[in-house]
Amino acid sequence: MEWSIQEIARQAGTTSRTLRHYGDLGLLAPSRIGSNGYRYYDQDALVRLQRILLLRELGLSLPAIKDVLEGQRDTAVALRAHLRLLEQEQARIGRQIASVRTTLHKTQEGMELMAAEVFDGFDHTAHEQEVTERWGRDAYEEGDRWWRSLGEGEKRAFQEEHEAIARDWGRVREAGLSADGPEAQDLARRHCAWLSSAEEPSRSYVIGLGEMYVADPRFGKNYDRYGDGTAAFVRDALTVYAQHRLSD
């Protein structure tokens, strides 16, 4: 069974132009091209398109998606990995929804709020395993103690500063500025200051974090939502900054 490009575009909620663009990039080849020049897609192509759309939802750029697809030849394994990520994201969003509902209800009723309820679903400990594996248990516990020492207003300010930095990364990349240029490097300085207010982060830490922004869609989407390729731009700028300004 196969479907025309118009049928696939309609069912997937996208456009024929987008599907042709995916084809031009080597992401989604049609199963055949008819004598009329129309592109047709079979079941394997549908599954591949689903994977592309899932990765786009997770915030990956098209070049990054191509790398992922080329590295995952086993469709079932890849889909199970996608499913786990989606289920984790679903659980996190569900907690955030419940948190906002609780906050709304209690503020309307004049009830006292609990910090644990307000920030449920925004829990930094969700990344405990990644931090421990990459930088050691001491690094995680130090960060955890610092986070828990902050007041509610300080935690909000910390999160808001990151959002502002992420938006500025998108703006600098969109302007076509160089990752090693003065504006990007000043933003890298600001990013490093946000990472560690107590002391200067190490070179290896910053370079490794930049690589993680690109390699892990859960982190990369925080930047690529401000334009495809922003996470990679952040990585490049942080790498330049760390190599010239930081020490191990």
C-alpha positions as CSV (number, residue, x, y, z in Angstrom):
1,M,0.0,0.0,0.0
2,E,1.2,3.5,-0.8
3,W,0.1,7.1,-0.5
4,S,0.6,10.2,-2.6
5,I,2.6,13.1,-1.2
6,Q,-0.7,15.1,-0.9
7,E,-2.3,12.4,1.2
8,I,0.7,12.0,3.5
9,A,1.0,15.7,3.9
10,R,-2.7,16.0,4.9
11,Q,-2.6,13.1,7.3
12,A,0.6,14.3,9.0
13,G,-0.5,17.9,9.3
14,T,2.3,19.2,7.2
15,T,2.8,20.3,3.6
16,S,3.9,18.7,0.3
17,R,6.7,21.3,0.2
18,T,8.0,20.2,3.6
19,L,8.0,16.6,2.5
20,R,9.9,17.5,-0.7
21,H,12.4,19.4,1.5
22,Y,12.9,16.3,3.6
23,G,13.5,14.4,0.5
24,D,16.1,16.9,-0.8
25,L,17.9,16.6,2.5
26,G,18.0,12.8,2.3
27,L,15.7,12.5,5.3
28,L,12.7,11.0,3.6
29,A,13.0,9.5,0.1
30,P,9.8,8.5,-1.7
31,S,9.3,4.8,-2.3
32,R,8.7,5.7,-6.0
33,I,8.0,8.6,-8.3
34,G,5.2,8.1,-10.8
35,S,5.2,8.8,-14.5
36,N,3.3,12.0,-13.6
37,G,6.3,13.1,-11.4
38,Y,4.3,12.7,-8.2
39,R,6.0,11.2,-5.2
40,Y,4.5,8.1,-3.5
41,Y,5.3,6.7,0.0
42,D,5.0,3.2,1.3
43,Q,4.6,2.0,4.9
44,D,8.3,2.1,5.7
45,A,8.3,5.7,4.6
46,L,5.4,6.5,6.9
47,V,7.2,5.0,9.9
48,R,10.3,7.0,9.0
49,L,8.2,10.2,8.7
50,Q,6.7,9.5,12.1
51,R,10.3,9.3,13.6
52,I,11.2,12.6,11.9
53,L,8.2,14.3,13.3
54,L,8.8,12.9,16.8
55,L,12.4,14.1,16.8
56,R,11.2,17.5,15.5
57,E,8.8,17.7,18.5
58,L,11.7,17.0,20.8
59,G,13.5,20.0,19.3
60,L,16.2,18.5,17.1
61,S,17.4,20.3,14.0
62,L,17.1,18.6,10.6
63,P,20.8,17.8,10.4
64,A,20.7,16.3,13.8
65,I,17.7,14.2,12.9
66,K,19.5,12.9,9.8
67,D,22.4,11.9,12.0
68,V,20.0,10.1,14.4
69,L,18.2,8.2,11.7
70,E,21.4,7.1,10.0
71,G,22.7,5.8,13.3
72,Q,19.5,3.9,14.2
73,R,18.9,1.2,11.6
74,D,16.7,-0.9,13.8
75,T,13.2,0.7,13.5
76,A,11.7,-1.1,16.5
77,V,14.6,-0.1,18.8
78,A,14.4,3.5,17.6
79,L,10.7,3.7,18.2
80,R,11.0,2.2,21.6
81,A,13.5,4.9,22.5
82,H,11.2,7.6,21.1
83,L,8.3,6.1,23.1
84,R,10.3,6.2,26.3
85,L,11.2,9.9,25.8
86,L,7.6,10.8,25.0
87,E,6.3,8.9,28.1
88,Q,8.8,10.7,30.3
89,E,7.8,14.1,28.7
90,Q,4.1,13.2,29.2
91,A,4.7,12.4,32.8
92,R,6.5,15.6,33.4
93,I,3.9,17.7,31.7
94,G,1.2,15.9,33.6
95,R,2.9,16.9,36.8
96,Q,3.2,20.5,35.7
97,I,-0.5,20.6,34.8
98,A,-1.5,19.2,38.2
99,S,0.9,21.7,39.8
100,V,-0.7,24.7,38.0
101,R,-4.2,23.4,38.8
102,T,-3.3,23.2,42.5
103,T,-1.8,26.7,42.5
104,L,-4.9,28.1,40.8
105,H,-7.3,26.4,43.2
106,K,-5.4,27.4,46.3
107,T,-4.9,31.0,45.2
108,Q,-8.6,31.3,44.4
109,E,-9.6,29.8,47.7
110,G,-7.1,31.8,49.7
111,M,-5.3,28.7,50.8
112,E,-1.6,28.5,51.7
113,L,0.7,27.2,49.0
114,M,3.4,24.6,49.5
115,A,6.6,25.1,47.5
116,A,6.7,21.3,46.7
117,E,3.3,21.7,45.0
118,V,4.1,24.8,43.1
119,F,7.3,23.5,41.5
120,D,6.3,19.8,41.0
121,G,7.2,18.9,37.4
122,F,10.0,21.5,37.4
123,D,12.3,19.2,39.4
124,H,16.0,19.5,38.7
125,T,16.6,16.0,40.1
126,A,15.1,14.6,36.9
127,H,18.7,14.9,35.6
128,E,20.4,13.3,38.5
129,Q,21.6,10.2,36.6
130,E,23.0,12.3,33.7
131,V,24.9,14.6,36.0
132,T,26.3,11.7,38.1
133,E,27.4,9.7,35.1
134,R,29.1,12.7,33.4
135,W,30.6,14.6,36.3
136,G,30.4,12.4,39.3
137,R,28.3,12.0,42.4
138,D,30.0,14.9,44.2
139,A,29.1,17.3,41.4
140,Y,25.4,16.3,41.6
141,E,25.2,16.5,45.4
142,E,26.9,19.9,45.4
143,G,24.4,21.2,42.8
144,D,21.5,19.6,44.7
145,R,22.5,21.4,48.0
146,W,22.9,24.7,46.2
147,W,19.4,24.4,44.5
148,R,17.7,23.4,47.8
149,S,19.3,26.4,49.5
150,L,17.6,28.8,47.2
151,G,14.3,30.5,48.1
152,E,11.3,30.3,45.8
153,G,12.0,33.7,44.3
154,E,15.6,32.8,43.7
155,K,14.6,29.6,41.9
156,R,12.2,31.5,39.7
157,A,14.9,34.1,38.9
158,F,17.3,31.3,38.0
159,Q,14.9,29.8,35.6
160,E,13.9,33.1,34.1
161,E,17.5,34.0,33.5
162,H,18.0,30.8,31.6
163,E,15.0,31.6,29.4
164,A,16.4,35.0,28.7
165,I,19.8,33.5,27.8
166,A,18.2,30.9,25.5
167,R,16.2,33.6,23.7
168,D,19.3,35.7,23.2
169,W,21.2,32.7,21.8
170,G,18.4,32.3,19.2
171,R,18.6,36.0,18.4
172,V,22.4,36.0,18.0
173,R,22.3,32.9,15.8
174,E,19.4,34.3,13.7
175,A,21.4,37.5,13.1
176,G,24.1,35.4,11.4
177,L,26.8,36.3,13.9
178,S,29.8,34.1,14.4
179,A,30.1,31.8,17.4
180,D,33.6,33.2,18.1
181,G,32.5,36.8,17.6
182,P,32.3,39.3,20.5
183,E,28.5,39.2,21.0
184,A,28.3,35.4,21.1
185,Q,31.4,35.2,23.4
186,D,29.8,37.8,25.7
187,L,26.7,35.6,25.8
188,A,28.9,32.6,26.5
189,R,30.4,34.5,29.5
190,R,26.9,35.2,30.7
191,H,25.9,31.6,30.2
192,C,28.8,30.3,32.2
193,A,28.0,32.8,35.0
194,W,24.5,31.5,35.1
195,L,25.9,27.9,35.3
196,S,27.9,28.6,38.4
197,S,27.4,31.6,40.5
198,A,29.7,30.4,43.3
199,E,32.9,29.8,41.2
200,E,34.0,29.6,37.6
201,P,33.1,26.4,35.9
202,S,35.9,24.2,34.5
203,R,36.8,24.1,30.8
204,S,35.9,20.4,30.5
205,Y,32.6,20.9,32.2
206,V,31.5,23.7,29.9
207,I,32.7,21.8,26.7
208,G,30.9,18.6,27.8
209,L,27.7,20.5,28.6
210,G,27.7,22.1,25.2
211,E,28.1,18.7,23.6
212,M,25.2,17.4,25.7
213,Y,23.0,20.3,24.5
214,V,23.3,18.9,20.9
215,A,23.4,15.1,21.7
216,D,20.5,15.0,24.1
217,P,17.1,16.3,22.7
218,R,15.8,16.9,26.2
219,F,18.4,19.6,26.6
220,G,18.8,20.7,22.9
221,K,15.1,21.6,22.6
222,N,15.6,24.4,25.1
223,Y,17.6,26.2,22.5
224,D,16.4,24.8,19.1
225,R,12.9,26.1,19.9
226,Y,14.4,29.5,19.2
227,G,15.5,28.3,15.7
228,D,17.0,25.2,14.2
229,G,20.7,25.0,14.9
230,T,20.7,27.2,18.0
231,A,21.8,24.3,20.3
232,A,24.8,23.6,18.0
233,F,25.6,27.4,17.9
234,V,25.5,27.4,21.7
235,R,27.9,24.4,21.8
236,D,30.3,26.0,19.4
237,A,30.3,29.4,21.2
238,L,30.7,27.7,24.6
239,T,33.6,25.6,23.3
240,V,35.4,28.6,22.0
241,Y,34.9,30.5,25.3
242,A,36.0,27.5,27.4
243,Q,39.1,27.0,25.4
244,H,40.2,30.6,25.6
245,R,38.8,31.7,29.0
246,L,38.5,28.7,31.3
247,S,40.9,26.2,32.9
248,D,40.6,22.7,34.3
